Amino acid sequence: MGWWCSFRIAGNLPECLTCGVLKVRGEYNELVKRFVITSLLGPSLLLCSSARCQFREVKPDSADLTNAQTVAYCEILNHPEAFKDKLIRVRALYETDFEVAAITAPSCSTSIPMTSVEFEKDWEHRTRWRVRRAIGGQQWRVQMDVVFVGIFRTDGHYGQMDMNPFSLEIYKVESIRPSGSFRPLPEQKSN
């Protein structure tokens, strides 16, 4: 006899739980079949549901990315709790090195100058190919002017040796250019 089990997740809620297929061969009466089903399938169902159940975090879709809140990088550093776990659009200077990927801005005068950058696994699908190529071909220790869309994290230590208290999980790179032309996004200009 044998059994199989599958558990499928849609977003954060269970969509389907299917356990079954118990094959009993031979001449068994109904009482033996019920005993075999309840004694073997019951514990199997519990094992199946606890061992294979993994909830995945809900990721923003393309419509959410266009509605991301545009925020000045210095504003994020000055009031990090206001943007905790929120989808934001930010313009900053992006720099990479051997084990470092971070953003900064020359105009910010805070004690925490950098924010660690982590790329979400599907960011390339949401980013134009020329921008992807520019990000991939960036030289170490050369700052680039970028516009990132991502989720701002404040609940841990990020980057090389856990140096940074903040992280930006990148879902899309909207633009990249040499850093000589760095200035705030149009919505961020002050009068």
C-alpha positions as CSV (number, residue, x, y, z in Angstrom):
1,M,0.0,0.0,0.0
2,G,1.1,3.6,-0.5
3,W,0.0,7.2,-0.1
4,W,0.9,10.6,-1.4
5,C,0.4,14.1,-0.2
6,S,0.7,17.5,-1.7
7,F,0.2,21.0,-0.2
8,R,0.0,24.0,-2.4
9,I,0.2,27.6,-1.2
10,A,-1.2,30.7,-2.9
11,G,0.1,33.9,-1.4
12,N,0.0,33.4,2.4
13,L,-3.1,31.2,2.5
14,P,-3.5,27.5,1.9
15,E,-5.2,26.9,-1.4
16,C,-5.5,23.2,-1.6
17,L,-4.7,20.2,0.7
18,T,-4.9,16.9,-1.1
19,C,-4.0,13.7,0.7
20,G,-5.1,10.3,-0.2
21,V,-4.6,7.5,-2.6
22,L,-4.4,4.5,-0.4
23,K,-4.2,1.3,-2.4
24,V,-5.2,-1.9,-0.7
25,R,-4.7,-5.1,-2.6
26,G,-6.3,-8.4,-1.9
27,E,-9.5,-9.5,-0.3
28,Y,-10.1,-7.3,2.7
29,N,-13.3,-6.7,4.4
30,E,-14.6,-3.2,5.1
31,L,-13.5,-3.2,8.7
32,V,-9.9,-3.9,7.8
33,K,-9.9,-1.2,5.1
34,R,-11.2,1.4,7.6
35,F,-8.6,0.4,10.2
36,V,-5.8,0.7,7.6
37,I,-7.0,4.0,6.3
38,T,-7.4,5.6,9.8
39,S,-4.3,4.2,11.3
40,L,-1.9,5.0,8.4
41,L,-3.5,7.9,6.7
42,G,-4.3,9.9,9.8
43,P,-0.7,10.3,11.0
44,S,0.5,10.6,7.4
45,L,-1.8,13.6,7.0
46,L,-0.4,15.3,10.1
47,L,3.2,14.7,8.9
48,C,2.4,15.8,5.4
49,S,0.8,19.1,6.5
50,S,3.4,20.0,9.0
51,A,6.5,18.9,7.0
52,R,5.7,20.4,3.7
53,C,3.8,23.6,4.6
54,Q,5.9,26.6,3.9
55,F,4.4,30.1,3.7
56,R,5.9,32.5,1.2
57,E,6.0,36.3,1.6
58,V,3.7,38.3,-0.6
59,K,5.7,40.2,-3.2
60,P,4.5,43.4,-4.8
61,D,3.3,43.1,-8.4
62,S,4.0,45.5,-11.3
63,A,1.0,47.7,-10.5
64,D,2.2,48.2,-7.0
65,L,5.7,49.2,-8.3
66,T,4.3,52.1,-10.3
67,N,2.5,53.4,-7.2
68,A,5.6,53.3,-5.0
69,Q,6.0,56.3,-2.8
70,T,8.8,58.6,-3.9
71,V,11.0,59.6,-1.0
72,A,14.2,61.6,-0.6
73,Y,17.1,59.4,0.6
74,C,17.9,61.7,3.4
75,E,14.3,61.6,4.6
76,I,14.6,57.8,4.8
77,L,17.7,58.1,7.0
78,N,16.2,60.8,9.2
79,H,12.8,58.9,9.8
80,P,13.4,55.2,9.1
81,E,10.5,53.9,11.1
82,A,8.1,55.9,8.9
83,F,9.2,53.8,5.9
84,K,9.7,50.4,7.6
85,D,8.6,47.6,5.3
86,K,7.1,50.0,2.8
87,L,7.5,50.0,-1.0
88,I,9.5,53.2,-1.9
89,R,11.2,54.8,-4.9
90,V,14.4,56.5,-4.0
91,R,17.2,58.2,-5.9
92,A,20.7,57.8,-4.5
93,L,24.3,57.0,-5.4
94,Y,24.9,53.2,-5.8
95,E,28.3,51.8,-5.1
96,T,29.6,48.2,-5.2
97,D,32.8,46.6,-4.0
98,F,34.1,43.1,-3.2
99,E,31.4,42.4,-0.6
100,V,29.5,45.6,-0.5
101,A,26.4,46.9,-2.3
102,A,25.0,50.1,-0.8
103,I,23.4,53.4,-1.6
104,T,24.3,56.8,-0.2
105,A,23.8,60.5,-0.9
106,P,26.4,63.3,-0.6
107,S,23.8,65.8,0.8
108,C,22.8,63.7,3.8
109,S,24.3,64.6,7.1
110,T,23.4,61.7,9.3
111,S,25.4,59.3,11.4
112,I,24.4,56.4,9.2
113,P,25.6,57.3,5.7
114,M,24.9,54.0,3.8
115,T,22.0,51.6,3.3
116,S,22.7,48.1,2.2
117,V,21.2,46.9,-1.1
118,E,19.9,43.4,-1.7
119,F,18.4,42.5,-5.1
120,E,15.1,40.5,-5.0
121,K,15.4,37.3,-7.2
122,D,13.0,38.6,-9.9
123,W,14.2,42.2,-10.2
124,E,15.7,41.6,-13.6
125,H,12.2,40.7,-15.1
126,R,10.9,44.1,-14.0
127,T,13.9,46.1,-15.2
128,R,14.7,47.2,-18.8
129,W,17.6,45.3,-20.4
130,R,19.9,48.4,-20.9
131,V,19.6,49.2,-17.2
132,R,20.2,45.6,-16.2
133,R,23.4,45.6,-18.4
134,A,24.6,48.9,-16.8
135,I,24.1,47.5,-13.3
136,G,25.8,44.2,-14.2
137,G,28.8,46.1,-15.8
138,Q,29.3,48.6,-13.0
139,Q,32.9,48.9,-11.8
140,W,33.8,48.5,-8.2
141,R,34.1,51.6,-6.1
142,V,32.5,53.8,-8.8
143,Q,29.3,55.5,-7.7
144,M,26.4,55.6,-10.1
145,D,23.2,57.7,-9.9
146,V,20.3,55.3,-9.7
147,V,16.6,55.2,-9.1
148,F,15.6,52.1,-7.2
149,V,12.1,50.8,-6.3
150,G,12.1,48.4,-3.3
151,I,11.1,47.6,0.2
152,F,12.9,49.4,3.0
153,R,13.9,47.2,5.9
154,T,14.9,48.4,9.4
155,D,14.6,45.3,11.5
156,G,18.1,43.8,11.4
157,H,21.7,44.2,10.5
158,Y,22.6,44.1,6.8
159,G,25.5,44.1,4.4
160,Q,29.1,43.1,4.9
161,M,29.7,42.1,8.6
162,D,26.2,43.3,9.4
163,M,27.4,46.9,9.4
164,N,24.3,48.6,8.1
165,P,21.1,48.9,10.2
166,F,19.0,49.5,7.0
167,S,18.4,47.6,3.8
168,L,16.6,48.2,0.6
169,E,15.4,45.1,-1.2
170,I,15.4,46.1,-4.9
171,Y,12.4,45.0,-7.0
172,K,13.1,47.3,-10.0
173,V,15.9,49.6,-11.2
174,E,14.3,52.5,-13.1
175,S,17.4,54.3,-14.2
176,I,21.2,54.4,-13.9
177,R,23.7,57.1,-15.1
178,P,27.1,58.4,-14.1
179,S,27.1,60.1,-10.7
180,G,28.2,63.6,-12.0
181,S,24.6,64.5,-12.7
182,F,23.2,63.5,-9.2
183,R,20.2,65.6,-8.1
184,P,16.9,65.0,-6.3
185,L,14.0,63.5,-8.2
186,P,11.6,66.2,-9.6
187,E,9.0,65.4,-6.8
188,Q,11.7,66.0,-4.2
189,K,12.8,69.5,-5.2
190,S,12.4,72.1,-2.4
191,N,11.3,75.7,-3.1
